């Protein structure tokens, strides 16, 4: 699992992941996320960092904890899986997925779920290889604006 000493290395990988998906959270926002997860992995989630033989960071995965009514159980949501281009095809993605699965097992989660972009065919081949079940859902999202300064929520 990732600790504070890993944040700089994780930031490099997270930046590559964000670049791949065309998003640009700030470094300080990413580090704040790392900090929350590292301080409360049992409730928030865990980040796993893979290193090569020279101790260089080459991949990471993040699992967040949630619940599923349709499974009537806790589940892990693997929101992030990233392997540097030079390590792709080495089996590292599969090992990270299995490590996420082990984290789920250790915390009583009965399902490990994730999404990928429809055009990310390489990732889909990995997911098919590990025996994952492909689902067909339509995703939606809404921004949640911050509360006004000193404001309380409406009842």
C-alpha positions as CSV (number, residue, x, y, z in Angstrom):
1,X,0.0,0.0,0.0
2,X,1.0,3.6,-0.6
3,X,2.4,5.6,2.2
4,X,3.5,9.3,2.4
5,X,7.1,8.3,1.3
6,X,5.5,7.1,-2.0
7,X,3.6,10.3,-2.9
8,X,6.1,11.8,-5.2
9,X,6.5,8.6,-7.2
10,X,2.7,8.0,-7.2
11,X,2.2,11.6,-8.5
12,X,4.3,10.9,-11.6
13,X,2.1,7.8,-12.4
14,X,-1.2,9.6,-11.5
15,X,-0.2,12.4,-13.8
16,X,0.3,9.9,-16.7
17,X,-3.0,8.3,-15.9
18,X,-4.8,11.7,-15.9
19,X,-3.0,12.7,-19.1
20,X,-4.3,9.5,-20.7
21,X,-7.9,10.4,-19.9
22,X,-7.4,14.1,-20.7
23,X,-8.1,15.4,-17.3
24,X,-5.9,17.8,-15.2
25,X,-6.4,17.9,-11.5
26,X,-3.7,19.9,-9.7
27,X,-0.8,18.2,-8.1
28,X,-2.0,19.4,-4.7
29,X,-5.5,17.9,-5.3
30,X,-3.9,14.6,-6.2
31,X,-1.6,14.6,-3.1
32,X,-4.6,15.5,-0.9
33,X,-6.4,12.4,-2.3
34,X,-3.3,10.2,-1.7
35,X,-3.2,11.5,1.9
36,X,-6.9,10.7,2.6
37,X,-6.5,7.2,1.3
38,X,-3.2,6.6,3.2
39,X,-4.6,7.8,6.5
40,X,-7.8,5.7,6.4
41,X,-7.5,2.7,4.1
42,X,-10.1,0.7,5.9
43,X,-12.9,3.2,5.2
44,X,-11.7,5.2,2.2
45,X,-9.7,2.9,0.0
46,X,-6.2,1.8,-0.9
47,X,-3.6,2.6,-3.5
48,X,-1.1,0.1,-4.6
49,X,2.2,1.0,-6.2
50,X,4.3,-1.3,-8.4
51,X,8.0,-0.8,-8.8
52,X,10.6,-2.4,-11.1
53,X,13.8,-4.1,-10.0
54,X,15.5,-0.7,-9.9
55,X,12.8,0.5,-7.5
56,X,11.3,2.8,-10.1
57,X,7.5,3.3,-10.1
58,X,5.9,1.5,-13.0
59,X,2.2,1.2,-12.2
60,X,-0.5,1.8,-9.7
61,X,-4.1,0.9,-8.8
62,X,-6.6,2.5,-6.5
63,X,-9.6,0.7,-4.9
64,X,-12.3,2.7,-3.2
65,X,-14.8,1.0,-0.9
66,X,-18.5,1.2,-1.5
67,X,-21.7,-0.9,-1.1
68,X,-23.9,-2.6,-3.6
69,X,-27.6,-3.3,-3.0
70,X,-27.7,-5.6,-6.0
71,X,-24.9,-7.7,-4.4
72,X,-26.1,-7.1,-0.8
73,X,-22.4,-6.6,0.1
74,X,-19.4,-4.3,0.3
75,X,-17.6,-3.9,-3.0
76,X,-14.3,-2.5,-4.1
77,X,-14.3,-0.1,-7.0
78,X,-11.0,-0.1,-8.9
79,X,-11.2,3.5,-10.2
80,X,-7.5,3.6,-11.3
81,X,-5.2,1.2,-13.0
82,X,-2.2,2.5,-14.8
83,X,1.0,0.9,-16.1
84,X,3.7,2.9,-17.8
85,X,4.0,2.2,-21.5
86,X,7.3,0.4,-21.3
87,X,5.9,-2.1,-18.7
88,X,2.7,-2.8,-20.6
89,X,2.4,-6.4,-21.8
90,X,4.5,-7.7,-18.9
91,X,1.7,-9.0,-16.8
92,X,1.9,-6.1,-14.3
93,X,-1.7,-5.0,-15.0
94,X,-2.9,-8.5,-14.2
95,X,-0.8,-8.6,-11.0
96,X,-2.2,-5.2,-9.9
97,X,-5.8,-6.4,-10.5
98,X,-5.1,-9.5,-8.4
99,X,-3.6,-7.4,-5.6
100,X,-6.8,-5.3,-5.7
101,X,-8.8,-8.4,-5.4
102,X,-6.7,-9.5,-2.4
103,X,-7.4,-6.1,-0.8
104,X,-11.1,-6.7,-1.3
105,X,-10.9,-10.1,0.2
106,X,-9.1,-8.8,3.2
107,X,-11.8,-6.2,3.8
108,X,-14.8,-8.4,3.2
109,X,-15.7,-7.0,-0.2
110,X,-17.3,-9.6,-2.3
111,X,-16.9,-7.9,-5.7
112,X,-14.2,-5.9,-7.4
113,X,-15.7,-3.7,-10.0
114,X,-14.3,-1.1,-12.5
115,X,-14.9,0.7,-15.7
116,X,-12.7,1.7,-18.7
117,X,-13.2,4.0,-21.6
118,X,-15.0,2.2,-24.5
119,X,-12.1,2.9,-26.8
120,X,-9.4,1.5,-24.4
121,X,-9.2,-1.8,-26.2
122,X,-5.8,-2.8,-24.8
123,X,-7.2,-2.5,-21.2
124,X,-10.3,-4.5,-22.2
125,X,-8.1,-7.4,-23.5
126,X,-6.4,-7.5,-20.1
127,X,-9.7,-7.5,-18.3
128,X,-11.0,-10.3,-20.5
129,X,-7.8,-12.3,-19.8
130,X,-8.2,-12.1,-16.0
131,X,-11.8,-13.5,-16.4
132,X,-13.7,-10.3,-15.6
133,X,-17.4,-10.1,-16.6
134,X,-18.2,-7.3,-19.0
135,X,-21.2,-5.2,-18.0
136,X,-23.2,-2.8,-20.2
137,X,-24.2,0.3,-18.3
138,X,-24.7,3.9,-19.3
139,X,-22.8,6.3,-17.0
140,X,-24.1,9.7,-15.8
141,X,-22.5,12.3,-13.5
142,X,-23.4,15.6,-12.1
143,X,-21.1,18.2,-10.7
144,X,-21.8,19.1,-7.0
145,X,-21.1,22.7,-6.5
146,X,-19.4,23.7,-3.2
147,X,-21.5,25.2,-0.4
148,X,-21.5,29.0,-0.3
149,X,-19.1,30.6,2.2
150,X,-20.4,30.0,5.7
151,X,-23.6,28.5,4.2
152,X,-25.5,25.6,5.4
153,X,-27.3,23.1,3.3
154,X,-31.0,23.5,2.6
155,X,-33.2,21.1,4.5
